[in-house]
Amino acid sequence: MSVEDKYKENNIKAQQLVRIEIEKVKMGFSKKSIVQLESILNELEKTLKRNNLPLSYPRFIVDSWDFQDKLGIELLSLAELYERWK
């Protein structure tokens, strides 16, 4: 599997995880910023179409999320894969 294919597959999975997290925030089960999550989702959607966009979401995660947050770890891994693809 190429880096591009792997990125796209993982991106789709990550988008679903972010959508789930947004729903958790709306129901009061998560304290993450809905604005950050929606921004992350937007970036993920855009990077499926174009591979030359700079990512800003890793900074949100590093600066304000818990170091061991599973979604954060997944998204940072995806950002690394994206950098290898572009």
PDB file of N, CA, C and O in Angstrom, chain B, residues numbered from 101:
ATOM      1  N   MET B 101       0.857  -1.176   0.000  1.00  0.00           N
ATOM      2  CA  MET B 101       0.000   0.000   0.000  1.00  0.00           C
ATOM      3  C   MET B 101       0.904   1.240   0.000  1.00  0.00           C
ATOM      4  O   MET B 101       1.867   1.322   0.763  1.00  0.00           O
ATOM      5  N   SER B 102       0.580   2.181  -0.852  1.00  0.00           N
ATOM      6  CA  SER B 102       1.379   3.401  -0.948  1.00  0.00           C
ATOM      7  C   SER B 102       1.111   4.308   0.262  1.00  0.00           C
ATOM      8  O   SER B 102       0.120   4.140   0.973  1.00  0.00           O
ATOM      9  N   VAL B 103       2.008   5.264   0.478  1.00  0.00           N
ATOM     10  CA  VAL B 103       1.829   6.226   1.564  1.00  0.00           C
ATOM     11  C   VAL B 103       0.535   7.009   1.350  1.00  0.00           C
ATOM     12  O   VAL B 103      -0.197   7.278   2.302  1.00  0.00           O
ATOM     13  N   GLU B 104       0.258   7.372   0.101  1.00  0.00           N
ATOM     14  CA  GLU B 104      -0.968   8.109  -0.205  1.00  0.00           C
ATOM     15  C   GLU B 104      -2.205   7.299   0.166  1.00  0.00           C
ATOM     16  O   GLU B 104      -3.116   7.818   0.810  1.00  0.00           O
ATOM     17  N   ASP B 105      -2.242   6.037  -0.232  1.00  0.00           N
ATOM     18  CA  ASP B 105      -3.392   5.187   0.080  1.00  0.00           C
ATOM     19  C   ASP B 105      -3.561   5.005   1.585  1.00  0.00           C
ATOM     20  O   ASP B 105      -4.670   5.063   2.115  1.00  0.00           O
ATOM     21  N   LYS B 106      -2.437   4.784   2.257  1.00  0.00           N
ATOM     22  CA  LYS B 106      -2.492   4.600   3.708  1.00  0.00           C
ATOM     23  C   LYS B 106      -2.990   5.876   4.379  1.00  0.00           C
ATOM     24  O   LYS B 106      -3.809   5.822   5.296  1.00  0.00           O
ATOM     25  N   TYR B 107      -2.492   7.028   3.917  1.00  0.00           N
ATOM     26  CA  TYR B 107      -2.943   8.297   4.493  1.00  0.00           C
ATOM     27  C   TYR B 107      -4.447   8.471   4.299  1.00  0.00           C
ATOM     28  O   TYR B 107      -5.167   8.804   5.239  1.00  0.00           O
ATOM     29  N   LYS B 108      -4.905   8.249   3.094  1.00  0.00           N
ATOM     30  CA  LYS B 108      -6.324   8.454   2.804  1.00  0.00           C
ATOM     31  C   LYS B 108      -7.205   7.521   3.633  1.00  0.00           C
ATOM     32  O   LYS B 108      -8.244   7.940   4.142  1.00  0.00           O
ATOM     33  N   GLU B 109      -6.804   6.287   3.766  1.00  0.00           N
ATOM     34  CA  GLU B 109      -7.563   5.328   4.570  1.00  0.00           C
ATOM     35  C   GLU B 109      -7.600   5.766   6.039  1.00  0.00           C
ATOM     36  O   GLU B 109      -8.657   5.758   6.670  1.00  0.00           O
ATOM     37  N   ASN B 110      -6.440   6.148   6.572  1.00  0.00           N
ATOM     38  CA  ASN B 110      -6.372   6.570   7.969  1.00  0.00           C
ATOM     39  C   ASN B 110      -7.088   7.900   8.192  1.00  0.00           C
ATOM     40  O   ASN B 110      -7.646   8.137   9.263  1.00  0.00           O
ATOM     41  N   ASN B 111      -7.072   8.757   7.190  1.00  0.00           N
ATOM     42  CA  ASN B 111      -7.750  10.042   7.277  1.00  0.00           C
ATOM     43  C   ASN B 111      -9.254   9.835   7.438  1.00  0.00           C
ATOM     44  O   ASN B 111      -9.887  10.477   8.275  1.00  0.00           O
ATOM     45  N   ILE B 112      -9.810   8.957   6.652  1.00  0.00           N
ATOM     46  CA  ILE B 112     -11.252   8.686   6.729  1.00  0.00           C
ATOM     47  C   ILE B 112     -11.622   8.152   8.117  1.00  0.00           C
ATOM     48  O   ILE B 112     -12.646   8.534   8.682  1.00  0.00           O
ATOM     49  N   LYS B 113     -10.782   7.268   8.657  1.00  0.00           N
ATOM     50  CA  LYS B 113     -11.027   6.747  10.009  1.00  0.00           C
ATOM     51  C   LYS B 113     -10.927   7.862  11.045  1.00  0.00           C
ATOM     52  O   LYS B 113     -11.740   7.936  11.966  1.00  0.00           O
ATOM     53  N   ALA B 114      -9.930   8.726  10.892  1.00  0.00           N
ATOM     54  CA  ALA B 114      -9.738   9.831  11.838  1.00  0.00           C
ATOM     55  C   ALA B 114     -10.903  10.810  11.782  1.00  0.00           C
ATOM     56  O   ALA B 114     -11.339  11.321  12.813  1.00  0.00           O
ATOM     57  N   GLN B 115     -11.407  11.070  10.583  1.00  0.00           N
ATOM     58  CA  GLN B 115     -12.566  11.959  10.464  1.00  0.00           C
ATOM     59  C   GLN B 115     -13.740  11.416  11.265  1.00  0.00           C
ATOM     60  O   GLN B 115     -14.441  12.171  11.939  1.00  0.00           O
ATOM     61  N   GLN B 116     -13.949  10.120  11.191  1.00  0.00           N
ATOM     62  CA  GLN B 116     -15.055   9.511  11.929  1.00  0.00           C
ATOM     63  C   GLN B 116     -14.835   9.651  13.442  1.00  0.00           C
ATOM     64  O   GLN B 116     -15.777   9.923  14.187  1.00  0.00           O
ATOM     65  N   LEU B 117     -13.593   9.463  13.885  1.00  0.00           N
ATOM     66  CA  LEU B 117     -13.284   9.613  15.309  1.00  0.00           C
ATOM     67  C   LEU B 117     -13.515  11.053  15.772  1.00  0.00           C
ATOM     68  O   LEU B 117     -14.012  11.277  16.875  1.00  0.00           O
ATOM     69  N   VAL B 118     -13.161  12.014  14.945  1.00  0.00           N
ATOM     70  CA  VAL B 118     -13.374  13.425  15.292  1.00  0.00           C
ATOM     71  C   VAL B 118     -14.872  13.729  15.349  1.00  0.00           C
ATOM     72  O   VAL B 118     -15.331  14.434  16.248  1.00  0.00           O
ATOM     73  N   ARG B 119     -15.625  13.200  14.396  1.00  0.00           N
ATOM     74  CA  ARG B 119     -17.084  13.401  14.429  1.00  0.00           C
ATOM     75  C   ARG B 119     -17.697  12.826  15.706  1.00  0.00           C
ATOM     76  O   ARG B 119     -18.580  13.434  16.312  1.00  0.00           O
ATOM     77  N   ILE B 120     -17.222  11.664  16.101  1.00  0.00           N
ATOM     78  CA  ILE B 120     -17.702  11.041  17.344  1.00  0.00           C
ATOM     79  C   ILE B 120     -17.362  11.930  18.538  1.00  0.00           C
ATOM     80  O   ILE B 120     -18.182  12.116  19.438  1.00  0.00           O
ATOM     81  N   GLU B 121     -16.153  12.474  18.538  1.00  0.00           N
ATOM     82  CA  GLU B 121     -15.732  13.348  19.640  1.00  0.00           C
ATOM     83  C   GLU B 121     -16.573  14.624  19.681  1.00  0.00           C
ATOM     84  O   GLU B 121     -16.910  15.113  20.760  1.00  0.00           O
ATOM     85  N   ILE B 122     -16.910  15.158  18.515  1.00  0.00           N
ATOM     86  CA  ILE B 122     -17.781  16.336  18.458  1.00  0.00           C
ATOM     87  C   ILE B 122     -19.131  16.013  19.100  1.00  0.00           C
ATOM     88  O   ILE B 122     -19.670  16.825  19.852  1.00  0.00           O
ATOM     89  N   GLU B 123     -19.669  14.844  18.811  1.00  0.00           N
ATOM     90  CA  GLU B 123     -20.942  14.435  19.420  1.00  0.00           C
ATOM     91  C   GLU B 123     -20.804  14.284  20.931  1.00  0.00           C
ATOM     92  O   GLU B 123     -21.720  14.634  21.676  1.00  0.00           O
ATOM     93  N   LYS B 124     -19.672  13.769  21.385  1.00  0.00           N
ATOM     94  CA  LYS B 124     -19.439  13.637  22.831  1.00  0.00           C
ATOM     95  C   LYS B 124     -19.411  15.005  23.499  1.00  0.00           C
ATOM     96  O   LYS B 124     -19.938  15.174  24.598  1.00  0.00           O
ATOM     97  N   VAL B 125     -18.799  15.980  22.838  1.00  0.00           N
ATOM     98  CA  VAL B 125     -18.770  17.339  23.380  1.00  0.00           C
ATOM     99  C   VAL B 125     -20.193  17.881  23.489  1.00  0.00           C
ATOM    100  O   VAL B 125     -20.570  18.460  24.508  1.00  0.00           O
ATOM    101  N   LYS B 126     -20.973  17.690  22.436  1.00  0.00           N
ATOM    102  CA  LYS B 126     -22.349  18.190  22.431  1.00  0.00           C
ATOM    103  C   LYS B 126     -23.194  17.557  23.533  1.00  0.00           C
ATOM    104  O   LYS B 126     -24.101  18.194  24.069  1.00  0.00           O
ATOM    105  N   MET B 127     -22.896  16.303  23.870  1.00  0.00           N
ATOM    106  CA  MET B 127     -23.660  15.605  24.912  1.00  0.00           C
ATOM    107  C   MET B 127     -23.071  15.828  26.302  1.00  0.00           C
ATOM    108  O   MET B 127     -23.629  15.364  27.296  1.00  0.00           O
ATOM    109  N   GLY B 128     -21.946  16.535  26.373  1.00  0.00           N
ATOM    110  CA  GLY B 128     -21.333  16.820  27.661  1.00  0.00           C
ATOM    111  C   GLY B 128     -20.384  15.759  28.171  1.00  0.00           C
ATOM    112  O   GLY B 128     -19.993  15.796  29.338  1.00  0.00           O
ATOM    113  N   PHE B 129     -19.999  14.807  27.323  1.00  0.00           N
ATOM    114  CA  PHE B 129     -19.100  13.730  27.739  1.00  0.00           C
ATOM    115  C   PHE B 129     -17.634  14.017  27.460  1.00  0.00           C
ATOM    116  O   PHE B 129     -16.765  13.240  27.855  1.00  0.00           O
ATOM    117  N   SER B 130     -17.352  15.116  26.791  1.00  0.00           N
ATOM    118  CA  SER B 130     -15.976  15.504  26.485  1.00  0.00           C
ATOM    119  C   SER B 130     -15.840  16.997  26.703  1.00  0.00           C
ATOM    120  O   SER B 130     -16.776  17.761  26.472  1.00  0.00           O
ATOM    121  N   LYS B 131     -14.670  17.400  27.148  1.00  0.00           N
ATOM    122  CA  LYS B 131     -14.424  18.815  27.405  1.00  0.00           C
ATOM    123  C   LYS B 131     -13.528  19.444  26.342  1.00  0.00           C
ATOM    124  O   LYS B 131     -13.054  20.566  26.518  1.00  0.00           O
ATOM    125  N   LYS B 132     -13.296  18.741  25.253  1.00  0.00           N
ATOM    126  CA  LYS B 132     -12.487  19.307  24.175  1.00  0.00           C
ATOM    127  C   LYS B 132     -13.231  20.476  23.532  1.00  0.00           C
ATOM    128  O   LYS B 132     -14.455  20.581  23.624  1.00  0.00           O
ATOM    129  N   SER B 133     -12.481  21.333  22.893  1.00  0.00           N
ATOM    130  CA  SER B 133     -13.055  22.488  22.212  1.00  0.00           C
ATOM    131  C   SER B 133     -13.722  22.049  20.910  1.00  0.00           C
ATOM    132  O   SER B 133     -13.082  21.458  20.040  1.00  0.00           O
ATOM    133  N   ILE B 134     -14.997  22.342  20.792  1.00  0.00           N
ATOM    134  CA  ILE B 134     -15.715  21.988  19.569  1.00  0.00           C
ATOM    135  C   ILE B 134     -15.167  22.788  18.380  1.00  0.00           C
ATOM    136  O   ILE B 134     -15.171  22.303  17.248  1.00  0.00           O
ATOM    137  N   VAL B 135     -14.703  23.997  18.636  1.00  0.00           N
ATOM    138  CA  VAL B 135     -14.111  24.813  17.569  1.00  0.00           C
ATOM    139  C   VAL B 135     -12.839  24.138  17.047  1.00  0.00           C
ATOM    140  O   VAL B 135     -12.628  24.065  15.836  1.00  0.00           O
ATOM    141  N   GLN B 136     -11.996  23.648  17.951  1.00  0.00           N
ATOM    142  CA  GLN B 136     -10.786  22.944  17.535  1.00  0.00           C
ATOM    143  C   GLN B 136     -11.131  21.682  16.759  1.00  0.00           C
ATOM    144  O   GLN B 136     -10.537  21.403  15.718  1.00  0.00           O
ATOM    145  N   LEU B 137     -12.092  20.922  17.269  1.00  0.00           N
ATOM    146  CA  LEU B 137     -12.469  19.678  16.601  1.00  0.00           C
ATOM    147  C   LEU B 137     -13.023  19.934  15.205  1.00  0.00           C
ATOM    148  O   LEU B 137     -12.702  19.210  14.263  1.00  0.00           O
ATOM    149  N   GLU B 138     -13.847  20.955  15.074  1.00  0.00           N
ATOM    150  CA  GLU B 138     -14.388  21.274  13.756  1.00  0.00           C
ATOM    151  C   GLU B 138     -13.291  21.758  12.811  1.00  0.00           C
ATOM    152  O   GLU B 138     -13.329  21.469  11.615  1.00  0.00           O
ATOM    153  N   SER B 139     -12.325  22.487  13.338  1.00  0.00           N
ATOM    154  CA  SER B 139     -11.188  22.935  12.531  1.00  0.00           C
ATOM    155  C   SER B 139     -10.352  21.743  12.074  1.00  0.00           C
ATOM    156  O   SER B 139      -9.921  21.684  10.922  1.00  0.00           O
ATOM    157  N   ILE B 140     -10.130  20.801  12.976  1.00  0.00           N
ATOM    158  CA  ILE B 140      -9.385  19.585  12.634  1.00  0.00           C
ATOM    159  C   ILE B 140     -10.120  18.812  11.545  1.00  0.00           C
ATOM    160  O   ILE B 140      -9.511  18.378  10.567  1.00  0.00           O
ATOM    161  N   LEU B 141     -11.415  18.642  11.713  1.00  0.00           N
ATOM    162  CA  LEU B 141     -12.216  17.924  10.728  1.00  0.00           C
ATOM    163  C   LEU B 141     -12.128  18.606   9.366  1.00  0.00           C
ATOM    164  O   LEU B 141     -11.985  17.937   8.343  1.00  0.00           O
ATOM    165  N   ASN B 142     -12.211  19.911   9.354  1.00  0.00           N
ATOM    166  CA  ASN B 142     -12.102  20.679   8.121  1.00  0.00           C
ATOM    167  C   ASN B 142     -10.747  20.444   7.441  1.00  0.00           C
ATOM    168  O   ASN B 142     -10.685  20.233   6.230  1.00  0.00           O
ATOM    169  N   GLU B 143      -9.672  20.482   8.220  1.00  0.00           N
ATOM    170  CA  GLU B 143      -8.346  20.233   7.652  1.00  0.00           C
ATOM    171  C   GLU B 143      -8.241  18.816   7.090  1.00  0.00           C
ATOM    172  O   GLU B 143      -7.685  18.611   6.010  1.00  0.00           O
ATOM    173  N   LEU B 144      -8.769  17.854   7.814  1.00  0.00           N
ATOM    174  CA  LEU B 144      -8.709  16.472   7.340  1.00  0.00           C
ATOM    175  C   LEU B 144      -9.448  16.319   6.014  1.00  0.00           C
ATOM    176  O   LEU B 144      -8.971  15.642   5.103  1.00  0.00           O
ATOM    177  N   GLU B 145     -10.602  16.945   5.913  1.00  0.00           N
ATOM    178  CA  GLU B 145     -11.373  16.869   4.669  1.00  0.00           C
ATOM    179  C   GLU B 145     -10.610  17.513   3.515  1.00  0.00           C
ATOM    180  O   GLU B 145     -10.595  16.978   2.406  1.00  0.00           O
ATOM    181  N   LYS B 146      -9.986  18.647   3.766  1.00  0.00           N
ATOM    182  CA  LYS B 146      -9.246  19.350   2.713  1.00  0.00           C
ATOM    183  C   LYS B 146      -8.009  18.568   2.264  1.00  0.00           C
ATOM    184  O   LYS B 146      -7.674  18.562   1.079  1.00  0.00           O
ATOM    185  N   THR B 147      -7.334  17.913   3.206  1.00  0.00           N
ATOM    186  CA  THR B 147      -6.105  17.205   2.836  1.00  0.00           C
ATOM    187  C   THR B 147      -6.378  15.942   2.033  1.00  0.00           C
ATOM    188  O   THR B 147      -5.459  15.396   1.422  1.00  0.00           O
ATOM    189  N   LEU B 148      -7.603  15.471   2.021  1.00  0.00           N
ATOM    190  CA  LEU B 148      -7.922  14.341   1.146  1.00  0.00           C
ATOM    191  C   LEU B 148      -7.898  14.762  -0.317  1.00  0.00           C
ATOM    192  O   LEU B 148      -7.629  13.950  -1.202  1.00  0.00           O
ATOM    193  N   LYS B 149      -8.178  16.031  -0.562  1.00  0.00           N
ATOM    194  CA  LYS B 149      -8.241  16.540  -1.931  1.00  0.00           C
ATOM    195  C   LYS B 149      -6.918  17.129  -2.394  1.00  0.00           C
ATOM    196  O   LYS B 149      -6.588  17.067  -3.578  1.00  0.00           O
ATOM    197  N   ARG B 150      -6.155  17.702  -1.459  1.00  0.00           N
ATOM    198  CA  ARG B 150      -4.890  18.352  -1.806  1.00  0.00           C
ATOM    199  C   ARG B 150      -3.828  17.937  -0.802  1.00  0.00           C
ATOM    200  O   ARG B 150      -4.077  17.914   0.403  1.00  0.00           O
ATOM    201  N   ASN B 151      -2.656  17.613  -1.298  1.00  0.00           N
ATOM    202  CA  ASN B 151      -1.612  17.146  -0.385  1.00  0.00           C
ATOM    203  C   ASN B 151      -0.523  18.178  -0.132  1.00  0.00           C
ATOM    204  O   ASN B 151       0.556  17.823   0.342  1.00  0.00           O
ATOM    205  N   ASN B 152      -0.778  19.445  -0.434  1.00  0.00           N
ATOM    206  CA  ASN B 152       0.252  20.449  -0.218  1.00  0.00           C
ATOM    207  C   ASN B 152      -0.166  21.513   0.798  1.00  0.00           C
ATOM    208  O   ASN B 152       0.409  22.601   0.828  1.00  0.00           O
ATOM    209  N   LEU B 153      -1.138  21.213   1.609  1.00  0.00           N
ATOM    210  CA  LEU B 153      -1.632  22.167   2.598  1.00  0.00           C
ATOM    211  C   LEU B 153      -0.818  22.062   3.894  1.00  0.00           C
ATOM    212  O   LEU B 153      -0.484  20.960   4.328  1.00  0.00           O
ATOM    213  N   PRO B 154      -0.503  23.198   4.506  1.00  0.00           N
ATOM    214  CA  PRO B 154       0.150  23.136   5.822  1.00  0.00           C
ATOM    215  C   PRO B 154      -0.884  22.760   6.882  1.00  0.00           C
ATOM    216  O   PRO B 154      -2.025  23.219   6.831  1.00  0.00           O
ATOM    217  N   LEU B 155      -0.492  21.942   7.821  1.00  0.00           N
ATOM    218  CA  LEU B 155      -1.398  21.518   8.883  1.00  0.00           C
ATOM    219  C   LEU B 155      -1.222  22.403  10.106  1.00  0.00           C
ATOM    220  O   LEU B 155      -0.098  22.658  10.537  1.00  0.00           O
ATOM    221  N   SER B 156      -2.319  22.864  10.659  1.00  0.00           N
ATOM    222  CA  SER B 156      -2.245  23.640  11.896  1.00  0.00           C
ATOM    223  C   SER B 156      -2.757  22.839  13.094  1.00  0.00           C
ATOM    224  O   SER B 156      -2.462  23.183  14.239  1.00  0.00           O
ATOM    225  N   TYR B 157      -3.514  21.782  12.841  1.00  0.00           N
ATOM    226  CA  TYR B 157      -4.118  21.063  13.967  1.00  0.00           C
ATOM    227  C   TYR B 157      -3.117  20.398  14.904  1.00  0.00           C
ATOM    228  O   TYR B 157      -3.417  20.272  16.091  1.00  0.00           O
ATOM    229  N   PRO B 158      -1.939  19.964  14.440  1.00  0.00           N
ATOM    230  CA  PRO B 158      -1.016  19.384  15.420  1.00  0.00           C
ATOM    231  C   PRO B 158      -0.658  20.356  16.553  1.00  0.00           C
ATOM    232  O   PRO B 158      -0.425  19.935  17.686  1.00  0.00           O
ATOM    233  N   ARG B 159      -0.616  21.659  16.240  1.00  0.00           N
ATOM    234  CA  ARG B 159      -0.294  22.651  17.268  1.00  0.00           C
ATOM    235  C   ARG B 159      -1.394  22.697  18.336  1.00  0.00           C
ATOM    236  O   ARG B 159      -1.087  22.823  19.522  1.00  0.00           O
ATOM    237  N   PHE B 160      -2.680  22.596  17.933  1.00  0.00           N
ATOM    238  CA  PHE B 160      -3.781  22.559  18.917  1.00  0.00           C
ATOM    239  C   PHE B 160      -3.553  21.415  19.895  1.00  0.00           C
ATOM    240  O   PHE B 160      -3.656  21.572  21.111  1.00  0.00           O
ATOM    241  N   ILE B 161      -3.244  20.278  19.326  1.00  0.00           N
ATOM    242  CA  ILE B 161      -3.125  19.059  20.127  1.00  0.00           C
ATOM    243  C   ILE B 161      -1.946  19.164  21.086  1.00  0.00           C
ATOM    244  O   ILE B 161      -2.079  18.892  22.279  1.00  0.00           O
ATOM    245  N   VAL B 162      -0.800  19.556  20.559  1.00  0.00           N
ATOM    246  CA  VAL B 162       0.405  19.634  21.380  1.00  0.00           C
ATOM    247  C   VAL B 162       0.256  20.685  22.482  1.00  0.00           C
ATOM    248  O   VAL B 162       0.699  20.476  23.611  1.00  0.00           O
ATOM    249  N   ASP B 163      -0.369  21.809  22.149  1.00  0.00           N
ATOM    250  CA  ASP B 163      -0.483  22.910  23.099  1.00  0.00           C
ATOM    251  C   ASP B 163      -1.558  22.723  24.164  1.00  0.00           C
ATOM    252  O   ASP B 163      -1.392  23.201  25.286  1.00  0.00           O
ATOM    253  N   SER B 164      -2.655  22.040  23.841  1.00  0.00           N
ATOM    254  CA  SER B 164      -3.762  22.064  24.796  1.00  0.00           C
ATOM    255  C   SER B 164      -4.396  20.718  25.141  1.00  0.00           C
ATOM    256  O   SER B 164      -5.251  20.668  26.026  1.00  0.00           O
ATOM    257  N   TRP B 165      -4.015  19.640  24.487  1.00  0.00           N
ATOM    258  CA  TRP B 165      -4.618  18.348  24.800  1.00  0.00           C
ATOM    259  C   TRP B 165      -3.710  17.566  25.735  1.00  0.00           C
ATOM    260  O   TRP B 165      -2.503  17.800  25.795  1.00  0.00           O
ATOM    261  N   ASP B 166      -4.304  16.645  26.451  1.00  0.00           N
ATOM    262  CA  ASP B 166      -3.542  15.758  27.316  1.00  0.00           C
ATOM    263  C   ASP B 166      -2.547  14.954  26.484  1.00  0.00           C
ATOM    264  O   ASP B 166      -2.860  14.505  25.382  1.00  0.00           O
ATOM    265  N   PHE B 167      -1.363  14.782  27.021  1.00  0.00           N
ATOM    266  CA  PHE B 167      -0.281  14.099  26.310  1.00  0.00           C
ATOM    267  C   PHE B 167      -0.656  12.677  25.891  1.00  0.00           C
ATOM    268  O   PHE B 167      -0.174  12.188  24.870  1.00  0.00           O
ATOM    269  N   GLN B 168      -1.503  12.018  26.661  1.00  0.00           N
ATOM    270  CA  GLN B 168      -1.842  10.624  26.373  1.00  0.00           C
ATOM    271  C   GLN B 168      -3.237  10.457  25.786  1.00  0.00           C
ATOM    272  O   GLN B 168      -3.779   9.352  25.790  1.00  0.00           O
ATOM    273  N   ASP B 169      -3.818  11.525  25.289  1.00  0.00           N
ATOM    274  CA  ASP B 169      -5.138  11.459  24.667  1.00  0.00           C
ATOM    275  C   ASP B 169      -5.076  10.579  23.416  1.00  0.00           C
ATOM    276  O   ASP B 169      -4.278  10.832  22.513  1.00  0.00           O
ATOM    277  N   LYS B 170      -5.920   9.549  23.368  1.00  0.00           N
ATOM    278  CA  LYS B 170      -5.874   8.594  22.257  1.00  0.00           C
ATOM    279  C   LYS B 170      -6.172   9.243  20.912  1.00  0.00           C
ATOM    280  O   LYS B 170      -5.494   8.960  19.924  1.00  0.00           O
ATOM    281  N   LEU B 171      -7.178  10.111  20.863  1.00  0.00           N
ATOM    282  CA  LEU B 171      -7.502  10.796  19.614  1.00  0.00           C
ATOM    283  C   LEU B 171      -6.341  11.692  19.200  1.00  0.00           C
ATOM    284  O   LEU B 171      -5.990  11.747  18.022  1.00  0.00           O
ATOM    285  N   GLY B 172      -5.751  12.383  20.145  1.00  0.00           N
ATOM    286  CA  GLY B 172      -4.613  13.241  19.850  1.00  0.00           C
ATOM    287  C   GLY B 172      -3.439  12.461  19.281  1.00  0.00           C
ATOM    288  O   GLY B 172      -2.810  12.894  18.316  1.00  0.00           O
ATOM    289  N   ILE B 173      -3.149  11.328  19.868  1.00  0.00           N
ATOM    290  CA  ILE B 173      -2.056  10.482  19.385  1.00  0.00           C
ATOM    291  C   ILE B 173      -2.344  10.020  17.959  1.00  0.00           C
ATOM    292  O   ILE B 173      -1.458  10.042  17.104  1.00  0.00           O
ATOM    293  N   GLU B 174      -3.574   9.605  17.706  1.00  0.00           N
ATOM    294  CA  GLU B 174      -3.982   9.159  16.373  1.00  0.00           C
ATOM    295  C   GLU B 174      -3.824  10.288  15.352  1.00  0.00           C
ATOM    296  O   GLU B 174      -3.309  10.075  14.254  1.00  0.00           O
ATOM    297  N   LEU B 175      -4.270  11.483  15.721  1.00  0.00           N
ATOM    298  CA  LEU B 175      -4.201  12.617  14.801  1.00  0.00           C
ATOM    299  C   LEU B 175      -2.758  13.058  14.550  1.00  0.00           C
ATOM    300  O   LEU B 175      -2.419  13.447  13.432  1.00  0.00           O
ATOM    301  N   LEU B 176      -1.916  13.004  15.565  1.00  0.00           N
ATOM    302  CA  LEU B 176      -0.507  13.359  15.367  1.00  0.00           C
ATOM    303  C   LEU B 176       0.197  12.333  14.477  1.00  0.00           C
ATOM    304  O   LEU B 176       1.045  12.698  13.662  1.00  0.00           O
ATOM    305  N   SER B 177      -0.145  11.070  14.626  1.00  0.00           N
ATOM    306  CA  SER B 177       0.415  10.030  13.748  1.00  0.00           C
ATOM    307  C   SER B 177      -0.024  10.261  12.312  1.00  0.00           C
ATOM    308  O   SER B 177       0.761  10.090  11.378  1.00  0.00           O
ATOM    309  N   LEU B 178      -1.267  10.644  12.141  1.00  0.00           N
ATOM    310  CA  LEU B 178      -1.786  10.932  10.813  1.00  0.00           C
ATOM    311  C   LEU B 178      -1.061  12.135  10.203  1.00  0.00           C
ATOM    312  O   LEU B 178      -0.768  12.139   9.007  1.00  0.00           O
ATOM    313  N   ALA B 179      -0.772  13.147  11.011  1.00  0.00           N
ATOM    314  CA  ALA B 179      -0.039  14.324  10.525  1.00  0.00           C
ATOM    315  C   ALA B 179       1.357  13.928  10.049  1.00  0.00           C
ATOM    316  O   ALA B 179       1.837  14.447   9.042  1.00  0.00           O
ATOM    317  N   GLU B 180       2.007  13.019  10.761  1.00  0.00           N
ATOM    318  CA  GLU B 180       3.327  12.533  10.340  1.00  0.00           C
ATOM    319  C   GLU B 180       3.232  11.800   9.007  1.00  0.00           C
ATOM    320  O   GLU B 180       4.081  11.979   8.134  1.00  0.00           O
ATOM    321  N   LEU B 181       2.212  10.986   8.852  1.00  0.00           N
ATOM    322  CA  LEU B 181       2.011  10.265   7.599  1.00  0.00           C
ATOM    323  C   LEU B 181       1.745  11.246   6.457  1.00  0.00           C
ATOM    324  O   LEU B 181       2.242  11.065   5.346  1.00  0.00           O
ATOM    325  N   TYR B 182       0.970  12.270   6.734  1.00  0.00           N
ATOM    326  CA  TYR B 182       0.680  13.299   5.737  1.00  0.00           C
ATOM    327  C   TYR B 182       1.969  13.980   5.279  1.00  0.00           C
ATOM    328  O   TYR B 182       2.160  14.211   4.085  1.00  0.00           O
ATOM    329  N   GLU B 183       2.842  14.296   6.213  1.00  0.00           N
ATOM    330  CA  GLU B 183       4.121  14.945   5.874  1.00  0.00           C
ATOM    331  C   GLU B 183       4.965  14.046   4.969  1.00  0.00           C
ATOM    332  O   GLU B 183       5.650  14.538   4.072  1.00  0.00           O
ATOM    333  N   ARG B 184       4.919  12.751   5.196  1.00  0.00           N
ATOM    334  CA  ARG B 184       5.664  11.820   4.323  1.00  0.00           C
ATOM    335  C   ARG B 184       5.054  11.757   2.931  1.00  0.00           C
ATOM    336  O   ARG B 184       5.768  11.592   1.942  1.00  0.00           O
ATOM    337  N   TRP B 185       3.712  11.890   2.854  1.00  0.00           N
ATOM    338  CA  TRP B 185       3.036  11.819   1.570  1.00  0.00           C
ATOM    339  C   TRP B 185       3.292  13.065   0.743  1.00  0.00           C
ATOM    340  O   TRP B 185       3.561  12.975  -0.455  1.00  0.00           O
ATOM    341  N   LYS B 186       3.210  14.241   1.382  1.00  0.00           N
ATOM    342  CA  LYS B 186       3.335  15.460   0.598  1.00  0.00           C
ATOM    343  C   LYS B 186       4.768  15.713   0.274  1.00  0.00           C
ATOM    344  O   LYS B 186       5.087  16.702  -0.386  1.00  0.00           O
TER     345      LYS B 186
END
